């Protein structure tokens, strides 16, 4: 489990940590509408970095 807490400094580590992942859990701050709106971009970035074989069916929680 890798918790990057959405920190920009960890974005460059994506390839190393995301490759081979079996699922991805995206979490947001319920008091921050901005963090909720960022979920789509985090999902997209994960799929780009992880490169799963079947991105349409990759499990996200």
Secondary structure, 3 states (H helix, E strand, C coil): CCCCCCCHHHHHHHHHHHCCCCCECCCCCCCCHHHHHCHHHHHHHHHHHHCCCCHHHCCEC
